[in-house]
Amino acid sequence: MKIILANFHQILTGNLKPWLKDIATKEQYKVWSSELPAQALTYPNVFTLKFIKPFSPKTIYYAGLITSSATEYTNEVKSLFFENESENIRINLVYNSLKKELFPLLETISEIIQHNYGSEYIDIDNLKKTDQSHKENTHIIHFLKATAIQLFLEVQNMGIDYLRTEILVLEDIHYQFFNETVPQFYSITKQEKHITPKKEKAKKEKPIYHSFKLKNYVREHSKLIYLWEPLKKDGIFIAEDTKLTDFKKIFSGDPIENKITWTGNKSELAYFIKRIHNVEKLVEHFGQEHWTVTIKCFLKEDGTLYERGDFRELKKPAKANLIIRAINSLK
């Protein structure tokens, strides 16, 4: 069984495409907004979406339409899931919702954004740099994107015991579908159930990661030479004089004494880290802390330090295939 997000499809490829000319006047958008059906969640959401406010009658209408459609979809999917105890129905529902509905939607959204609706137009300061209509359309497509991602996380969390696909966290979704880190202009947070402890417990300290940790390091560390060699060849990604012992150290999990000089650009470094950490999963998963570890392990070619902001909203580098080939030599 597959439940469709009909209005999402209409916004992306149908009669509701916001970039179509003369869809409606400002006054008509106001009327349409007032006529949107009030939707209440049958089951509370686990994930909360916070997005910058719509700023015009058009963006207000589309935000209301998208939110209403998402609520209706959530109610249908969760009701069918929780009201049926059949394992086959639940497995098929979760699979169809993720793989056959939300996956293709995210891919279509990505294609449209790449066309000319980059997140740089979300910045309110860019109102002076682009026309109002284009900024409205960009706001709408990115709100649709954020809402689709929230729905993906909701369905995945609901059916986590019935998944046939890999579990994706927010960062994974942005990288897999949009080749980017999570933008700063919106957030999706998981609402954890709060249980008051009977006795006061000591706060769990946040772990400190000194360097990346190659999985099965004791047995596999000798293979790092096959990654080290192509990266330093002609100094294309790391300095030619990089010592193998120093290179192995950044995959040991231990504190770093000698940082590795990255001679490629920051897009290439970010892509390298995402491939080994998020995609190939060759190193232990550190959540959002992998950028902190990257800063601890690598220096810029001029000897200066990287900052977390260096790795935001970067595009896939031209030399991505060389990085993939180097990483594959480690397998």
Secondary structure, 3 states (H helix, E strand, C coil): CCCCCHHHHHHHHCCCCCCCCCCCCHHHHHHHHHHCCCCCCCCCCCEEEEECCCCCHHHHHHHHHHHHHHHHHHHHHHHHHHCCCCHHHHHHHHHHHHHHHHHHHHHHHHHHHHHHCCHHHHCHHHHHCCCHHHHHHHHHHHHHHHHHHHHHHHHHHHCHHHCCCCCCCHHHHHHHHHCCCCCCCEEEEECCCCCCCCCCCCCCCCCCCCCCEECCHHHHHHHHHHHHHHHHHHHCCECCCCCHHHHHHCCECCCCCCCEEECCCHHHHHHHHHHHHHHCCCECCCHHHHHHHHHHHEEECCCCECCHHHHCCCCCCCCHHHHHHHHHCCC
